[in-house]
Amino acid sequence: MHYVSAEGLVKSYGIAACFNNISFHINEGDKIALVARNGVGKSTLLRILAGKETPDAGKLWIHKDVTVALFEQEPQFDEAKTVLENLFHSNHPIMQVIRQYEAAVDSQDGHALAEAIVQMDELGAWDFEAKVKQILGKLNIHHLKQPVAALSGGQRKRVALAKTLIDIGFDHKHTLLMMDEPTNHLDVEMIEWLEHYLNQENVTLLLVTHDRYFLDAVCEEIWELEREDMFVYKGDYENYLDKKAARIESEQASIEKARNTYRKELEWMRKQPKARTTKSKSRQDNFYEVEAKAKQRIEDAQLQLDMKMSRLGGKVAELKKLYKSYGDKPILKGFDYTFSKGERIGVIGKNGVGKSTFLNILQGLEPADSGKINIGDTVVFGNFSQQGLVIKEDMRVIEYVKTFAESFPLAKGGSLSAAQFLELFLFTPDKQYTYLSALSGGEKKRLQLLTVLFRNPNFLILDEPTNDLDLPTLAVLENFLSDYPGCVLIVSHDRYFMDRLVDHMFVFEGDGVIRDFPGNYTQYRLEQKRTEQVEKEQQQLINTTASTSSVEKKKAGFKEKREFELLEKEIPALEAEKAAAEAQLANPELDYEKLHLLSKRIGEISAELEQKELRWLELSEILG
């Protein structure tokens, strides 16, 4: 089924063009990743397809039977209502009957409950209710009566994601699901579950994400917005990088060829008389096409990071017997660690186990309950926090950077002005005079990273640095951190990012327990899955044994119980018969034939007794 067709779409904001004359098609079952630099128009394109914005020009056709669902970075809720009311506001018949069923259960109204059960059966709502409970459980959404206004940023994102998945659950066969950075604020287990869920549901998907493992697991095609155009690549992220490099190389060669032709044609143009023949007129028209091609520039601009790091002394940081709790919830229980130069440590764990608290304690931003923290005299922390940019009032980008310093020292000597430093972070002169409030989420993150590095830190603490950063910026940040000589402590749910950078990991297991794992994230997850498999097999064995025992005990109440009662009579009778036979055997007047028969019978009784006694022991264990 054909879902969407777009022809010649154009969108600009003032003089800044997002895309110009792009065309594409989306068919049922397509799974597409949309990538581009921050501010190029990824979110804008999704909003146009969802009908929340309009293009400046071009045609857009969406099949009348297709429902377009959009999960946005900044979800919108009815702030006066609870989580439950926001999740289940739909007037779909299945949702209505589920609400009636839940209300009947709460009110204990037997008549209403009976009617709701019949309707649940007719609409097949039981499976959908089970799916809803799975979604809420996997996304750790439990306090459904809580007002939405009281939720944290991460909780709001998870509730919005749950709402989107629930809404498309009614009829995903004719839904185009568009998701803008869905993995932000999800822990790794949630991300892995979402991968499985989207693949299992077989949805038609248009996805914006910086998580490359998630992209490869879910998508089969990549669209890139670049230089106001769209480029399409089949396959995974690695194939996209290879094909893009080949495309740029081919374009550069084509431009170079056009420049050589342009030089020759320019000389011809200068020599030509004013009077033109038809042939020379055609050549003249072709000249202007060659000129446009020759003057084209492929600006594959890369973020440049060349900072002068403050010298790091021999002593970095020592943590001794740290304890920290919030009420009855322990965060740290006697944590000890001594940091060394150049360490790259990943920090992972479920949301709410205290990772950000640990980072704050290390920097002295929050006190521990007890223990000692000794920080080296030369240590300069660079803190990239989830809080984002901290501004007292809206101001222009260049003004904001100058509040930190007017210039930035370089590793090889010399310095850069604030404006030059901004250009290294891909903020053009026009963008530098944009107000902070007008920046995209990714541009704000890039500016935040700039202000952290502007202070020349030698101990970087990065709390979810990959959220909202575009893939090109992420790749350069990874390369920079790979060569960074200082210490790096990273909290991230981006598995690809962690695998590239960390040497070992602090695993927050909950209840104040922190495990130092010697390896990257993938190695940890493989070990964890092996452990889970062993535990699963052991549990299955226990369950099988318990089940067998249960079955035996159940049977023992009927046939085996009667058998046990008979054995308790038969065994004493056999023992008496054996004793009598042995007494007769002692008679010296017994003839040979009688002696032979008694000896044979005693052997038979002994064998039968042994068998019945063993069975009696088995039944006595079963009957308890």
NULUM-80719 format. One line per 8 residues: number of its first residue (from 0); for each residue x, y, z of C-alpha. Coordinates in steps of 0.001 Angstrom, whole numbers, plus 500000, padded with zeros to 6 digits. Layout:
// NULUM-80719
NUM	X,Y,Z | ...
END
This chain:
// NULUM-80719
0	500000,500000,500000 | 501298,503437,499052 | 501301,505750,502099 | 502924,509095,501196 | 504183,510971,498125 | 505964,514318,498191 | 507050,516313,495139 | 509178,519426,495139
8	508776,520291,498835 | 510324,523613,499864 | 510674,525031,503376 | 512607,528035,504674 | 512702,530173,507795 | 513653,533665,506665 | 516872,533377,504654 | 517685,529962,506144
16	516496,527195,503799 | 515718,523805,505378 | 515185,521929,502126 | 514504,522887,498525 | 512658,520846,495902 | 512865,517444,497636 | 510716,514480,496555 | 510176,511082,498171
24	507732,508185,498635 | 506823,506044,501665 | 505216,502626,501225 | 503657,500278,503765 | 506313,498471,505813 | 509112,500963,505071 | 511457,501625,507991 | 513406,504804,507327
32	515931,506767,509401 | 516159,510521,508747 | 519587,512019,509497 | 521035,515524,509160 | 522906,518186,511081 | 521000,519980,513812 | 518919,522865,512500 | 518698,521518,508925
40	515007,520598,509177 | 514507,516998,510349 | 511841,517863,512919 | 510275,520374,510507 | 509821,517678,507851 | 508138,515365,510363 | 505787,518162,511430 | 504888,518887,507788
48	503981,515218,507235 | 501912,515294,510451 | 500019,518379,509237 | 501377,520603,512015 | 503311,522830,509581 | 502910,523626,505905 | 505591,523651,503186 | 506342,526883,501324
56	505889,525067,498008 | 505450,521586,496578 | 502819,518852,496692 | 502149,516398,499528 | 499776,513428,499213 | 498869,511077,502088 | 496570,508075,501557 | 493121,508738,503039
64	493192,505471,505050 | 496578,506211,506657 | 496796,507656,510160 | 499939,509700,510809 | 501254,509487,514401 | 504058,511811,515542 | 506196,511412,518655 | 507926,514774,519232
72	510935,515820,521320 | 508791,518263,523303 | 505553,516383,524078 | 502317,518293,524687 | 499936,517266,527491 | 496847,518535,529232 | 498753,519690,532311 | 495635,519777,534510
80	494971,516047,534017 | 496617,512925,535396 | 498935,510538,533558 | 496042,508075,533180 | 493719,510709,531718 | 496357,511820,529206 | 497170,508252,528180 | 493596,507090,527650
88	491846,510149,526244 | 491046,508403,522949 | 487404,507848,521935 | 488237,504600,520150 | 485653,501869,521043 | 488349,499580,522502 | 489611,502371,524743 | 486072,503209,525845
96	485258,499635,526846 | 488583,499288,528710 | 487716,502443,530660 | 484262,501016,531442 | 485798,497718,532554 | 488359,499424,534842 | 485608,501659,536327 | 483385,498619,537001
104	486261,496826,538737 | 486957,499892,540907 | 483272,500345,541818 | 482666,496590,542296 | 479446,496941,540295 | 478618,493356,539302 | 476068,494247,536610 | 478352,496836,534954
112	481284,494415,535178 | 479306,491661,533438 | 478344,494029,530594 | 481950,495280,530240 | 483291,491710,530076 | 480872,490871,527236 | 481954,493987,525295 | 485638,493239,525980
120	485106,489770,524467 | 483252,491137,521416 | 485939,493738,520600 | 488906,491499,521447 | 490039,494094,523978 | 491747,491654,526350 | 494843,491344,524144 | 495031,495102,523788
128	494764,495618,527550 | 497635,493156,528036 | 499674,495104,525467 | 498965,498383,527286 | 500111,496891,530585 | 503295,495630,528901 | 504051,499093,527470 | 503510,500830,530819
136	505541,498228,532693 | 508503,498250,530303 | 508630,502077,530324 | 508422,502128,534137 | 505154,504102,534250 | 503289,503150,537420 | 501891,506228,539191 | 498981,506756,536816
144	497031,509045,539174 | 499955,511519,539343 | 499372,514937,537684 | 501338,515378,534453 | 502497,518797,535675 | 504483,517068,538468 | 506512,514836,536109 | 510226,515275,535404
152	511473,515773,531839 | 512418,512099,531476 | 509071,510918,532870 | 507195,513181,530447 | 509099,511681,527510 | 508302,508122,528620 | 504621,508915,529123 | 504500,510555,525671
160	506171,507486,524142 | 503701,505169,525876 | 500786,507298,524650 | 502082,507118,521060 | 502526,503327,521173 | 499084,502850,522738 | 497434,505067,520110 | 498985,503192,517179
168	498075,499877,518791 | 494469,500218,517627 | 495345,499826,513940 | 499065,499882,513217 | 498497,498337,509768 | 497517,501726,508388 | 499615,504021,510559 | 502738,505944,509611
176	504646,506232,512876 | 507129,509130,512985 | 509459,509366,515987 | 511805,512245,516827 | 514618,510983,519114 | 512520,508338,520940 | 515483,506868,522875 | 516294,510054,524814
184	515670,509528,528550 | 515309,505740,528139 | 517690,503351,529873 | 519351,500604,527840 | 516849,497887,528758 | 513987,500154,527648 | 515776,500885,524347 | 516314,497180,523674
192	512648,496499,524462 | 511555,499323,522106 | 513715,497833,519322 | 512006,494470,519789 | 508536,496054,520030 | 508876,498068,516806 | 510188,495043,514908 | 507470,492786,516306
200	504685,495249,515463 | 505917,495545,511871 | 505042,499255,511679 | 505726,501724,508881 | 508319,504010,510429 | 510091,507321,509806 | 512649,507815,512571 | 515040,510544,513711
208	517652,509155,516104 | 521299,509598,517133 | 521463,506010,518505 | 523296,504074,515796 | 522667,500603,517264 | 518952,501431,517526 | 518997,502769,513943 | 520582,499557,512616
216	518234,497323,514621 | 515044,499050,513441 | 515631,500750,510052 | 516441,499442,506576 | 516935,502744,504744 | 518550,506115,505532 | 517502,509517,504204 | 519934,512385,504649
224	519046,516081,504407 | 522123,517984,503235 | 522677,521213,501305 | 518896,521680,500970 | 518643,518326,499170 | 517752,514759,500166 | 519947,511708,499534 | 518677,508128,499920
232	520799,505160,501039 | 519640,501548,501355 | 521138,499490,504169 | 522646,500137,507599 | 524609,503028,509098 | 528033,501705,508070 | 526849,501325,504473 | 525492,504904,504633
240	528912,506225,505675 | 530644,504328,502849 | 528144,505387,500187 | 528149,509008,501363 | 531959,509174,501172 | 531822,507730,497638 | 529120,510247,496647 | 531111,513235,497919
248	534228,511990,496143 | 532262,511617,492884 | 530751,515094,493269 | 534159,516627,493902 | 535522,514970,490763 | 532531,516220,488747 | 533030,519784,490043 | 536739,519664,489247
256	535955,518528,485688 | 533430,521383,485352 | 536062,523873,486512 | 538488,522731,483820 | 535755,523044,481196 | 534743,526421,482613 | 538249,527857,482157 | 538251,526853,478461
264	534724,528079,477842 | 535385,531362,479630 | 538267,532045,477238 | 535974,531263,474269 | 533257,533584,475630 | 535693,536489,475912 | 536843,536050,472302 | 533392,535740,470748
272	531962,538717,468789 | 528691,540264,469897 | 526806,538802,466929 | 525883,535194,467791 | 525065,532318,465518 | 522515,529682,466581 | 525375,527282,467343 | 527279,529813,469444
280	524040,530748,471259 | 523607,527105,472317 | 527209,526983,473502 | 526691,530203,475423 | 523662,528761,477264 | 525694,525650,478101 | 528475,527910,479439 | 526217,529275,482204
288	525300,525746,483288 | 528993,524806,483444 | 529717,528008,485362 | 527089,527190,487987 | 528514,523676,488354 | 532113,524894,488562 | 531326,527426,491275 | 529505,524871,493402
296	531078,524060,496762 | 530553,520907,498767 | 530639,522114,502302 | 531122,518925,504251 | 532075,521073,507243 | 533200,519158,510297 | 533163,520271,513889 | 536772,521019,514863
304	538051,520432,518394 | 541612,521542,519130 | 541770,522595,522746 | 544596,523318,525133 | 543982,521108,528151 | 545032,522258,531619 | 547927,520128,532942 | 546799,517154,535017
312	549025,516334,538002 | 549851,512939,539483 | 546947,513012,541905 | 543513,513025,540233 | 540745,512003,542651 | 540355,509612,545582 | 536985,508500,546945 | 537023,506702,550303
320	534092,504961,552019 | 531404,507147,550461 | 527854,506749,551717 | 524789,508511,550351 | 521066,507900,550791 | 517797,509666,550102 | 515543,508628,552947 | 515422,504820,552895
328	516913,504660,549390 | 520711,504032,549387 | 522748,505518,546519 | 526303,504712,547687 | 527361,502138,550271 | 531018,502596,551214 | 532215,503300,547648 | 536024,503364,547180
336	537900,504359,544024 | 541094,506137,542974 | 541073,507730,539500 | 544168,507563,537275 | 545317,509800,534403 | 543624,509187,531087 | 540886,506889,532404 | 537707,506564,530367
344	534904,505191,532511 | 531304,504540,531510 | 528504,504807,534060 | 525365,502736,533485 | 522305,501681,535454 | 518548,502073,535470 | 516975,505501,535785 | 516787,506667,539389
352	519638,504571,540852 | 521810,507644,541536 | 524180,508084,538592 | 523755,511881,538380 | 523976,512145,542182 | 527319,510328,542066 | 528646,512795,539470 | 527531,515746,541604
360	529208,514321,544715 | 532484,513830,542816 | 532463,517493,541746 | 531495,518799,545175 | 528110,520018,543912 | 526327,517807,546424 | 527556,516462,549785 | 527968,512787,550645
368	526470,511565,553935 | 529905,510335,555007 | 533338,509428,553589 | 536235,511396,552103 | 536775,512967,548663 | 540265,514166,547788 | 540565,516037,544474 | 543986,516860,542960
376	545051,520517,542958 | 545384,520611,539153 | 542009,519031,538352 | 539614,521217,536326 | 536201,519626,535887 | 534216,520130,532708 | 530597,519300,533488 | 528238,518540,530588
384	524992,518038,532522 | 521490,516980,531531 | 520276,520338,532818 | 521393,521939,529566 | 522159,525620,529028 | 521720,527757,532126 | 520677,531279,531165 | 519182,534058,533264
392	517771,535874,530260 | 517473,535341,526531 | 520511,536629,524648 | 522323,536167,521360 | 524688,533194,520920 | 527829,535363,520646 | 526871,537355,523755 | 526347,534154,525736
400	529785,532737,524840 | 531506,536014,525755 | 530122,535724,529293 | 532697,532914,529739 | 535696,534428,527906 | 536571,536653,524985 | 539113,534214,523510 | 540046,530531,523569
408	543680,529210,523772 | 544680,526492,521282 | 546801,523404,521915 | 549458,524459,519350 | 549669,528026,520587 | 547728,531174,519778 | 544068,531705,520491 | 540703,532157,518836
416	538112,534867,519403 | 534685,533834,520623 | 533307,534316,517092 | 536044,532140,515539 | 535508,529454,518176 | 531791,529457,517421 | 532532,528914,513729 | 534552,525794,514646
424	531342,524497,516232 | 529441,525162,512986 | 527758,528368,514147 | 527886,530606,511067 | 528159,534407,511510 | 524400,534692,510929 | 523689,531961,513491 | 525922,533654,516080
432	523478,536553,516270 | 520475,534260,516714 | 518762,534370,520104 | 519265,531280,522270 | 515505,530693,522420 | 515434,530281,518618 | 518025,527461,518543 | 517010,523839,517958
440	517484,521289,520742 | 520617,519912,519079 | 522098,523382,518510 | 521629,524158,522202 | 523459,520936,523078 | 526308,521850,520709 | 526542,525301,522313 | 526542,523714,525773
448	529442,521446,524745 | 531302,524502,523422 | 530955,526343,526752 | 532235,523283,528656 | 535356,522982,526490 | 535897,526756,526492 | 537185,526440,530093 | 539973,523953,529160
456	538986,521123,531543 | 541195,518088,532149 | 538472,515910,533744 | 535351,515741,531577 | 532091,514595,533144 | 529494,513956,530454 | 525937,513195,531592 | 523952,511969,528566
464	526014,514022,526069 | 524548,512318,523001 | 520925,513372,523562 | 519835,515697,520726 | 523287,515832,519095 | 523293,515092,515366 | 525226,512096,514035 | 528019,514104,512311
472	528714,516056,515528 | 528637,512825,517532 | 531218,511211,515257 | 533619,514141,515686 | 533023,514270,519444 | 533904,510567,519624 | 537123,511136,517678 | 538035,514039,519957
480	537394,512049,523140 | 539393,509084,521791 | 542498,511315,521692 | 541659,513374,524795 | 544542,512981,527323 | 542511,513827,530435 | 540000,511759,532411 | 536524,511117,531038
488	533493,509921,532993 | 530467,509224,530777 | 526854,508515,531680 | 525093,507450,528498 | 522463,505113,527126 | 524097,505357,523677 | 525649,501895,523359 | 527677,502732,520237
496	529147,505818,521914 | 530091,503829,525035 | 531613,500958,523065 | 533925,503317,521199 | 535187,505229,524220 | 535165,503467,527587 | 537788,501114,529030 | 535672,499927,531955
504	532337,500728,533577 | 530726,501554,536885 | 527513,499524,536892 | 524925,500901,539334 | 523023,497768,540313 | 520710,499476,542819 | 520550,499463,546609 | 523842,501397,546738
512	525860,498656,544978 | 528339,499787,542279 | 530201,497122,540296 | 533429,497911,538424 | 533145,495938,535164 | 536361,495528,533075 | 535076,496146,529553 | 532736,498166,527334
520	528954,498090,527213 | 528525,495283,524659 | 530882,493028,526612 | 528934,493759,529800 | 525591,493077,528125 | 526838,489746,526711 | 527975,488669,530171 | 524672,489826,531653
528	522690,487825,529077 | 524786,484707,529791 | 524081,485124,533511 | 520373,485660,532845 | 520274,482510,530673 | 521929,480405,533402 | 519497,481782,536008 | 516581,481112,533659
536	517673,477497,533114 | 518115,476976,536863 | 514655,478427,537512 | 513152,476196,534840 | 514768,473176,536518 | 513357,474241,539898 | 509926,474804,538353 | 510035,471417,536596
544	511027,469657,539825 | 508315,471489,541748 | 505782,470700,539036 | 506743,466999,539061 | 506520,466915,542845 | 503160,468666,542691 | 501828,466163,540175 | 503094,463234,542261
552	501491,464627,545403 | 498265,465164,543522 | 498272,461532,542320 | 499257,460272,545766 | 495913,461404,547052 | 494162,458660,545044 | 495839,455509,543711 | 499163,455847,545578
560	497474,456501,548911 | 495515,453223,548597 | 498693,451387,547528 | 500524,452756,550579 | 497764,451489,552898 | 497919,447992,551339 | 501713,447879,551648 | 501479,448622,555359
568	499394,445438,555696 | 501263,443286,553146 | 504780,443895,554505 | 504042,442675,558081 | 502183,439632,556633 | 505173,438713,554469 | 507537,439201,557399 | 505355,436841,559515
576	505254,434255,556727 | 509049,434445,556368 | 509554,434000,560118 | 507258,430945,560170 | 509042,429389,557220 | 512429,429934,558868 | 511095,428256,562079 | 509943,425197,560119
584	513287,425079,558360 | 514952,424534,561766 | 513013,421220,562274 | 515579,418316,561997 | 512849,415801,561014 | 511873,417741,557859 | 512273,415671,554658 | 514350,416878,551712
592	511453,417819,549417 | 509750,419935,552122 | 513121,421528,552974 | 513661,422492,549315 | 510183,424083,548969 | 510601,426135,552204 | 514050,427421,551122 | 512653,428473,547736
600	509678,430253,549372 | 511899,432125,551836 | 513958,433468,548850 | 510771,434585,547080 | 509477,436315,550234 | 512809,438105,550740 | 512794,439464,547154 | 509148,440552,547423
608	509779,442219,550762 | 512724,444180,549368 | 510608,445433,546440 | 507621,446391,548599 | 509800,448124,551213 | 511441,450294,548493 | 508007,451216,547125 | 506806,451982,550659
616	509763,454414,551085 | 508935,456185,547788 | 505274,456569,548703 | 506057,457744,552212 | 508192,460599,550695 | 505432,461507,548245 | 502754,461526,550921 | 505038,463511,553219
END
